[in-house]
């Protein structure tokens, strides 16, 4: 079975970086084929996001993967960065990194939104879309071509929250990506014609949280990826150490789900494997990362799940209301199916942590 084609939309903070390394390693091992990476403002400015993505590709020796620069601001309400962003003002922890060639010399000439629309039509029914940041580019693609998502094989999103009070990542009730561009989330959740495989904030804060000792062990691998990750996460690790908090993985968890689904489909195929021989555990059988789901409706955003986690949740979610100072971008789930609508999301609920740690190890460059 051929590698699963993916396009990754990212705002290139430190968690995006490790998620990208994970995807690029799966690309090298023949499990994924990364067709393109599109960039969007979120964790940092679009200029920084472009530079960060190119640095990751250079580190992975995969600069041949095309990068398309996308939306530099939210759809309606301009996003204002915090004075001290978690990922640093440059998205990469303000680490002392060597200079690299100007991004403009390596970026593709087409805007990311046009590239998305054209690529999914060119590979209709084959592309898995992975959104790791605000959904601005995807919303604009839907506005340019309302049939955009109908051409996708699947759509995976890291974002949103399932608990309405006291569980947000940026306010007491809202997750960062959906808050950053609530209007875009409203469009994508409300208009996607394929179910959204959603990795929400709560599962990241539960199954994706690890003691710093685990992060230290993962980062001890002697690879270029680990070296870069250790540098760009140094500031955050210092803060987490002082505050006694865990290392929480978000985009990494969403990407692991994508790869695991691709892995399971490939293992189930009776065709010859198509890709490099250095597949490691990606060619091994065993349990999927997610093993249970339940259907429901997201009153504010759609959800759907796959067999890589222990539990997941099929939901219909309404798009997030654009108004509200503290609740803007908040998801509301129809737990009791009062609207009687077809589920539009699969929500990850539980993860086989041992399997997930293998994906994290692979992202750091471990030869597993």
C-alpha positions in Angstrom: 0.0 0.0 0.0 1.3 3.4 -0.9 2.2 6.0 1.7 -0.7 8.1 3.0 -0.6 11.6 1.4 -0.7 14.4 3.9 -0.7 18.2 3.9 0.3 19.8 7.2 -1.0 23.3 8.2 1.1 24.7 11.0 1.8 27.8 13.1 5.3 26.3 14.0 5.7 26.6 17.7 7.8 24.2 19.7 5.1 21.5 19.9 4.5 21.9 16.1 8.2 21.4 15.6 8.2 18.0 17.3 5.0 17.0 15.4 6.7 18.0 12.2 9.7 15.9 13.0 7.4 13.0 13.7 5.7 13.4 10.4 9.0 13.8 8.5 10.4 10.6 10.1 7.2 8.8 9.0 7.8 10.3 5.5 11.3 8.9 5.4 10.0 5.5 6.6 7.4 5.3 3.8 4.3 5.6 6.0 3.4 9.1 5.1 4.1 11.2 2.0 4.2 14.9 3.0 3.0 16.6 -0.1 3.3 20.1 1.3 3.4 22.2 4.5 1.3 25.4 4.7 1.9 28.1 7.3 -0.4 30.3 9.3 0.1 32.9 12.0 -0.7 31.6 15.5 2.0 30.9 18.0 4.1 33.6 16.4 4.1 35.9 13.3 3.9 34.4 9.8 7.4 35.5 9.1 8.7 33.5 12.1 6.5 30.5 11.3 8.0 30.3 7.8 11.5 30.5 9.1 10.8 27.9 11.7 9.3 25.4 9.2 12.3 25.8 6.9 14.7 25.3 9.8 12.9 22.0 10.6 13.1 20.8 7.0 16.7 21.8 6.8 17.4 19.8 10.0 15.6 16.8 8.6 17.3 17.1 5.2 14.0 17.4 3.5 14.0 20.9 2.0 12.5 19.4 -1.2 9.1 19.4 0.6 7.3 22.5 -0.7 6.3 25.2 1.9 3.5 27.6 1.1 3.1 30.8 3.2 -0.5 31.5 4.3 -2.6 33.8 6.4 -0.8 36.4 8.4 -3.8 37.4 10.5 -7.1 36.0 11.7 -10.2 36.2 9.5 -12.0 39.0 11.4 -10.6 39.9 14.7 -6.8 40.6 14.7 -4.9 38.4 17.1 -2.8 40.1 19.7 0.3 38.2 21.0 0.9 37.8 24.7 3.8 39.8 26.2 5.5 36.5 27.1 4.2 33.8 24.8 4.8 30.2 25.9 6.7 29.4 22.8 8.7 32.6 22.9 8.2 35.6 20.7 9.8 33.8 17.7 7.9 30.5 18.3 11.1 28.7 18.9 11.9 29.7 22.5 14.1 32.6 21.5 16.9 30.2 21.3 20.3 31.2 20.0 20.2 29.4 16.7 22.5 29.9 13.7 21.3 32.1 10.9 19.7 30.5 7.8 19.0 31.8 4.2 16.1 34.2 3.8 12.8 32.3 3.8 11.7 34.0 0.6 14.3 32.1 -1.4 12.8 28.8 -0.4 9.0 29.5 -0.1 6.7 28.5 -3.0 5.3 31.5 -5.0 1.7 30.5 -4.6 -0.3 31.5 -1.5 -1.0 28.6 0.9 -4.8 28.9 0.4 -4.6 28.6 -3.3 -2.1 25.7 -3.0 -4.5 23.9 -0.6 -7.5 24.2 -3.0 -5.4 23.1 -6.0 -3.6 20.2 -4.3 -6.7 18.5 -2.9 -8.4 18.7 -6.3 -5.2 17.3 -7.9 -5.2 14.4 -5.4 -8.9 14.2 -4.8 -9.9 11.6 -2.3 -6.2 10.9 -1.3 -5.1 13.7 0.9 -5.2 13.7 4.7 -5.3 17.3 5.9 -3.6 17.9 9.3 -4.2 21.3 11.0 -2.0 22.0 13.9 -2.7 25.8 14.3 -5.5 28.2 13.9 -7.9 27.2 11.1 -7.6 30.4 9.1 -6.1 28.9 5.9 -8.7 26.1 5.9 -11.6 28.5 6.4 -10.3 30.7 3.5 -10.0 27.5 1.3 -13.6 26.7 2.0 -14.6 30.3 1.0 -12.6 30.0 -2.2 -14.0 26.5 -2.9 -17.0 25.3 -0.8 -16.2 21.8 -2.0 -12.6 21.9 -0.6 -13.2 19.4 2.2 -15.1 17.0 0.0 -11.9 16.3 -1.8 -10.1 15.2 1.4 -9.6 11.6 2.5 -9.7 12.8 6.1 -9.3 15.9 8.3 -7.4 16.0 11.6 -7.4 19.0 13.8 -5.6 19.9 17.1 -7.8 22.4 18.8 -10.9 23.1 20.8 -12.0 22.1 24.3 -14.6 19.6 25.6 -15.2 21.0 29.0 -16.7 24.5 29.1 -15.5 25.8 32.4 -12.0 26.0 33.9 -10.3 23.7 31.3 -9.1 26.1 28.6 -5.4 26.4 27.6 -5.6 30.2 27.1 -8.6 31.3 29.1 -10.6 29.4 31.7 -12.7 27.9 29.0 -11.1 28.2 25.6 -8.2 26.4 23.8 -5.6 28.5 22.0 -6.0 27.5 18.3 -9.8 28.0 18.4 -9.4 31.2 20.4 -6.8 32.6 18.0 -9.3 32.5 15.1 -12.7 31.6 16.4 -14.3 32.7 13.2 -12.2 30.3 11.1 -13.0 27.5 13.5 -16.7 28.4 13.1 -16.4 28.1 9.3 -14.4 24.8 9.3 -16.4 23.1 12.0 -19.7 24.2 10.5 -19.0 23.6 6.8 -16.6 20.6 6.6 -18.1 17.8 4.6 -15.9 15.2 6.2 -15.9 14.4 9.9 -13.1 16.1 11.8 -10.7 13.9 13.9 -10.3 16.3 16.8 -7.5 16.2 19.4 -8.9 18.6 22.0 -7.1 20.3 24.8 -8.4 18.0 27.5 -6.9 14.8 26.1 -3.6 16.6 25.6 -3.6 17.7 29.2 -4.3 14.2 30.3 -2.8 11.5 28.0 -0.3 13.9 26.5 1.2 15.1 29.8 4.5 13.7 31.0 6.9 14.4 33.9 9.9 16.4 32.8 12.1 13.3 33.4 10.4 11.7 30.4 11.1 14.7 28.2 14.7 14.7 29.4 15.1 11.0 28.4 13.5 11.5 25.0 15.8 14.5 24.4 18.9 12.5 25.2 18.9 10.9 21.8 22.0 12.1 19.8 20.3 13.3 16.7 19.9 16.6 14.9 16.2 16.7 15.7 16.8 16.2 19.4 19.5 18.8 19.4 17.1 21.4 17.9 14.2 20.5 20.1 16.4 20.7 23.2 17.5 24.2 22.2 14.1 25.6 21.4 12.3 24.1 24.4 15.0 25.0 26.9 13.2 28.2 28.0 9.9 26.4 28.4 11.5 23.5 30.3 13.1 25.9 32.7 9.7 27.5 33.3 8.0 24.2 33.8 10.7 23.1 36.2 10.2 26.2 38.4 6.5 25.9 38.3 6.5 22.1 38.9 4.4 21.4 35.9 4.4 18.6 33.4 5.5 18.7 29.7 2.2 18.7 27.8 2.2 17.6 24.2 -0.6 18.7 21.9 0.3 18.8 18.2 2.5 15.8 18.7 -0.5 13.8 19.9 -2.6 14.8 16.9 0.2 13.9 14.5 0.7 10.5 16.2 -2.9 9.8 15.6 -2.5 10.6 11.9 0.5 8.3 11.5 -1.0 5.5 13.5 -4.1 5.5 11.3 -1.9 5.4 8.3 0.2 2.6 9.9 -2.9 0.5 10.7 -4.3 0.9 7.2 -1.0 -0.1 5.7 -0.6 -3.2 7.9 -4.2 -4.2 7.0 -3.4 -3.9 3.3 -2.5 -7.1 1.4 -0.4 -5.1 -1.1 3.4 -5.0 -1.0 4.8 -2.3 1.2 5.8 0.7 -0.8 8.6 2.7 0.8 12.0 2.6 2.5 13.0 -0.5 4.4 13.8 1.5 7.6 10.2 1.6 8.8 11.0 0.2 12.3 7.9 -0.1 14.5 5.8 1.5 11.8 5.8 -1.9 10.1 5.1 -3.9 13.2 1.7 -5.2 14.2 0.1 -4.7 17.6 -2.5 -2.6 19.2 -3.7 0.7 17.6 -3.3 3.9 19.5 -7.1 4.5 19.8 -9.5 1.6 20.3 -12.9 3.0 21.3 -15.2 5.8 20.1 -18.7 7.1 20.9 -20.9 9.3 18.7 -22.3 12.7 19.6 -22.8 16.2 18.2 -20.7 19.3 18.7 -23.0 22.2 19.0 -20.2 24.5 18.0 -17.7 22.3 16.2 -17.6 18.8 14.5 -15.6 15.7 15.8 -14.6 12.1 14.7 -12.0 9.5 15.8 -9.9 6.5 14.6 -8.3 3.2 15.9 -5.1 4.6 17.4 -6.3 5.6 20.9 -7.9 3.5 23.5 -11.1 5.6 23.4 -12.4 8.3 21.1 -15.7 10.1 20.8 -18.0 10.6 17.8 -19.6 14.0 18.2 -21.5 16.7 16.4 -20.2 20.0 17.6 -21.7 23.4 16.7 -19.2 26.0 15.5 -17.8 28.3 18.2 -19.8 31.5 18.8 -17.7 34.4 17.5 -18.8 36.7 20.3 -17.9 36.6 24.0 -14.7 37.8 25.7 -14.0 34.8 27.8 -15.9 32.2 25.7 -15.0 33.2 22.2 -13.8 30.1 20.4 -15.3 27.7 23.0 -16.8 24.4 21.9 -20.2 23.2 23.1 -21.0 19.5 22.7 -24.5 18.0 22.3 -23.9 15.2 24.7 -27.5 14.1 24.7 -28.1 14.2 21.0 -30.8 16.8 21.4 -30.3 18.2 17.9 -30.4 14.7 16.3 -27.8 15.6 13.7 -25.3 13.3 12.1 -22.0 13.3 14.1 -19.5 15.6 12.5 -16.4 14.8 14.7 -14.5 12.0 16.2 -13.0 13.1 19.5 -10.0 11.3 21.0 -10.7 10.3 24.5 -7.9 7.9 25.6 -4.5 6.9 24.4 -2.2 3.9 24.8 0.6 5.9 26.4 3.3 3.2 25.7 2.5 3.4 22.0 2.4 7.2 22.1 5.9 7.3 23.7 7.2 5.3 20.8 5.9 8.0 18.4 7.6 10.7 20.5 10.8 8.7 20.5 10.6 8.5 16.7 10.1 12.2 16.5 13.3 12.9 18.4 15.1 10.6 15.9 15.4 7.4 17.9 16.0 4.4 15.7 13.0 2.3 16.8 
